[in-house]
Amino acid sequence: MPFFRQHLEGEFMQMVILAGGLGTRLKSVANNLPKALVPVAGKPFIDHQLELLRKNHIENVLLCIGYKADMIEKHLGNGKAFGLKISYSRESPDQLLGTGGALINALPLLQKNFMVLYGDSYLPTDYQKIVRAFEKKRALALMCVYRNQDKWDKSNVKIAGSLVVFYAKKNGDENPDWIDYGLSVYKKSVIEQYLNKRLPLDLAEIQEKLVINRQMNAHVVKERFYEIGRPSGLKELEKLLSGRKY
C-alpha cells in the first residue's frame, strides 16, 4: 500500500520544462524554430519529451516559454492530445529571465513540490524512482547525477553519500566525476527565497547555494543523457530515436 500511494503521488507531481531560450547554438539547423519544435526523428523534439513523460506517468506539465512562445503553445495546446495537462508561464523574448528567473516568474503556477527538466534534454530514466527518492529523503532539493567522467560533456559535480558536495556550471578545479543530469526536484519554498532577486538569474546560482548549504541531495541515474543544444547532440538523438515505438 505505501508504494502504491507514493506512485500515485508521483503521477501528479508537476514537471516544469524550461523552454524559453533562444537556442543560439542550434541556429544553423533550427530554421528559426524554437528548440522545442526542432524536428527529431520525424516530429518536434518536445513531442518526444512529452511522450517520455507520459510513459513515466508524469501527467502535469508546466512549460516556461519565451522565444516564439505562440508557436509552441499552438502546437501543444492544453496537452490533451498527449494525454497530459499542459499549462504555460510566459516571459518576454526580448528580456529573457534566465533558467532560475523563469521559475521565479512561474511561482504562482508552481506546486508545493515540482520537477525541472531542461527544454533541450532527453532523459530516458525512471522518473517515478526519482519522485520516490525525493519524497523519502524529505529534501529541499534533489539533483539527478550521472557518472560521466568527462565522456559526454565536462563533469561538474562531486557527491558524498546522498549529498551533492560540489557543483559548478562551468567546471572548476575539483576534478569531478559526475555531471548534472539535467533533471532536478525542488520544494516551492526554495524558489520563493529568490522572489526579490535581480533578474536574469541562472538556475545554477540557486543550485550552487543549495550545495554550499548541504541542502542538495543526489540521486544517481545510470542511463546516459541526450541533448539537442548543439547540432552534434541533435544528430546523436536523431540516431537514437529513429524507429522507436512508444
N, C-alpha and C positions, 0 to 999 in steps of 0.2 A: 504493500500500500504506500509507504513513504516514497518509493521510487516512482510510482505512478503519479503521485502528487507533484513531485519535482519535475517530472517530464512534462506534465500538463502546464505547469508554470512556465517552463522553458518555451513552450509553443507560443505563449502570449508575451514573451519578453520582446520589447521593441528593438528593432535593428535600425540604426541610423547610418545611412550611406552618404559619405562626403563626396558629392559630385558637382561641386560648383566651380572648379578650377578651369583655367584656360587651356590646359593641355599643350603648352608651348613645345614640349619635346616631341610631340606626336603630329605637329602641324604638317610635316612633309607627306604624311599618308592619311590624315584625317579628313581632307577635303572640306574644311570649315565646319565639320560636325563637332559637337561636344564629345568628349571621350566616351560618355555613356552610350552614344549612338554609333560609334565606330563599328563597322561590320567585322565580326569574327565568326568564322565557320558558318557563314550564310545568314547571320542575324545580328542585330545590335548587341554590343557587349553586355549591356545591362540586362538583357533577356537571359543571358547565361547566368549572371549573378543571381537574379531573382528565381530562376528555376532551381538553382543550387540551394537557395534559402528555403524554398517551398519543400524541396526534397528532405531538408533537415528540420521541417516543422517550425520554421520561423515565419510567421504569417503577418506580423505587424511591422511595416516598413515606413520610416520617415526619411525622405530624400532632401538633403540640403543642396539646393541648386542656385546657380547664378548665371554663368555663361550659357547663352542660348537655352534658358530655362523653359521658354514656351515650347520648344521642340521636344524636350524631354517629357514635359507634362502632357503634351498632346499625344505622344507615343504611348505613355503608360496609363494615363487616366487615373482612375481610383484603384487600379490593381486587380479588378475583378477578373480580367482575362487571364491573370496569372494565379488566381486562387489566393490572392493576398489583399490586404487592406493597405493602401499607399496614401500617405499624406505628404505635404511639402512645406519646407521652410525656405523662403526666397531671400536672396541678397542681391544687391546691385552688381552687375558685371563690371561696372566702372569703378567700383570701390569694394573689391572683394575683402572679406574679413579674416581670411586665413582659416585653417582647419579647426583651430580652437575657437576662433571668433564665430565660425558657423554654428558651433554648439551653443555658444552664448546667445546668439541670435535665435536659436531654436528652443530656448529654455521653456517658453510657455507650452510647447508641444512635447517636451521630454517627459517620459515616465520616470518613476522613482528609481528604477534600475534600467539600464539600456546598454546595448552593444554598439560598437562603432566599427564600420568597415570602410576602408578607403575606396573611392569610386573607380580606381584603376586596378583593383586587386581581385584575383580569382583564387579562392582558398578552399580546396577540396578536403575539408576536415569534418570532424563530428562536432557540430555546433551545440547539440544538446549536452554533450560531455562538458563543454566549456561553461555552459549555463550552470550545470550542477556543481562544477568546481567553484564557481563564483559564490553560489548560494551556500555551499558547505563551509567555505573559508570566511564567510561574512565579511568580505573585504570591501574597502572603499573603491578599489580599482584592481583590475586583473589584466595583465598583458600576455597574450599568446606569444611564445618564443619558439624558435626553430634553431637546431644546432647546425648552423650554416657554414662556419669555418671559412668564411670569405668565398664560398663556392659559387653562389648565385648572385651575391651582392656583398658589399662590405659589411661585416658583422659589427653590431653596435650595442650589444647587451651582454652583461655578465649576471649570472644568478648564483644564489647561495641558498640551498634548500628550496623553500617555497617563495622566496623573495627575489625581486629584481634589485641588484645592488649597484649596478652601473648601467646607465643608458645615455647615449648621446646621438642625436640625429645624424651628426657628422662624426665619424669615427675619431675617438680621442687617442690617448696614449695607454689605454688599459689592456690592449690586445684581447678583445672579447672574442668568444667562440660562437655566441648566439646572435640572432637577429630578431628585431621586432617583426612579427609575422604579418602585421597589418590588420589585426583583429583584437579588440580590447573591450572590456566591460567596465562600467562606471556606475556609481551612485550619482543621482542628480545633484546632490549636495556638493560634490566635487566641483562641478561647473558653476554652481551658484556662487562660489567663493570668488569668481572672476568677473562678476557682473559689472563692476565698475572699472575693469581693466581697460587700458587703452588698446584700441584695435588698429591694425590687424594683429592677431595672435595665433601662433602656431600651436597645434596640439602638443607638439614635442615639449614646449615650455611647461605645460601642465604635467606631462608625464615625468619630466626631469625632476620637478619639485616633489611629486609623489615618491619617486625613487629615493631622493635625498632624505625624505622623512620616513623611509622604510614603510611606506603605505601602498606600494605597488606589488601585488602578488604575481607570481609567474606560473603560467600553465604551459607545459611542454607539448608541442604538437610534432608529429613525426612525418606528416605529409608536406612535401615541399610547396612553396608558394609560386604563383604566377602573377604577372602584372603586365599591363599594356601601356605603361607610362612612356615607354620607348619603343621605336619600331622593332628592335630585336626581340623585346618581350612579346609584342603583338604577334610576331611571326611564330614564336615558340608556342604561344597559346593556341594559335590557329592550328598548328600541327596536333596539339593535344585534343582539341575539341572536334575536329573534323570527323564526322561519322558517329559521334557519341549520341547515344539514346538516353533520354531521361525517363 
